[in-house]
Amino acid sequence: MKKLILSILLITFLFSCKKESELKHLEDRLDSLEVKDIDTLDLETAHKKSIKEIKAELTANGFETYDYIDEKTKDTILMQQYFIAFLKSGPIRSQNEEEAELSQTEHLAHLNRMYELGYADISGPFGDNGDIRGITIYNVPTLKMADSLAKSDPMVKKGNLIVEIHPWWAAKGFPLR
């Protein structure tokens, strides 16, 4: 009987420690977020914005949107216009190794800054050695803004890359898989 009670107490203790650890992790995560990040958390207690609220917010900020009803699920799908920047080989391709490394470091810092500021949702290189070197998907309201941000890339400024931008529609809030 003592072993049974001791086992139950041990299991209870372990589960309470795990829950306390998870709670501490969640509190640490909340403490590390800026106020602007709070509405993006997927917490049970967080208010989920309706499609209508998201659409109104995007429209007020100058984004183009449309929505439709998914025939299968009967859900309203909100589409948002994004801009894809194709980064293509530029006219200036000859650099020594040191210059190429510095250019790449500056380029990656620029892409990271675009992501951190919320202007770009994803960036990445292509896996082949073709003319199109990579893409960035800009989450901005206008082509002019996407073009300006893409052209502020140090490798574009130096002529190592050129930019070709196209409007692109995607369902708002759908994750990559």
C-alpha positions, 0 to 999 in steps of 0.5 A: 500500500505504501508503494502505491501511495508513494507512486501516486505522489511521485506521478502527481509531483512529476505532472505538476512540475511539467505543467509548471514548466510549460506555464513558465515557458509560456510566461517567458514567451509572453514577456519576450514579445512586443505589444504588436506581437500579442495579437498574433499569438494563438492562445486559447484566451486570445480574441481571434479576429473575424475575416471581416475585421482582418479585411477592414484592417488590411483595406485601411492599410492600403492592401488589396483583398477579396474573399470567397466562400470555399465550396467544400468547407463553406468557410470564407477565405480572405485573399490578400495581394502580396508581391514576389520579387525575383532576384536575378543575376545582375550585370556585375558578376565578377568579384573577388572572394572577399567582396563576394562574401561581404556582399552576401553578408550585407544581402542576408542582413537586408533580407533579415531586416525586411523580415524583422520589420514585417515587410517580407514574409519569406525569402530564399535562394533557388537550389539550381544555378539558374538566372533566377537566384532567389525570391522574396515575398513582400507583404506590403500594400503597393508594387511601388513599395515592394520595388523600393524595398527590393532595390534597397538590397545591397546586392541590387545596388551593386548590380550583382542582382536585378529585381523583377516583381509580380503581384501575387495572391494568397489566402491570408493566414494559410501557413506553408506546409 
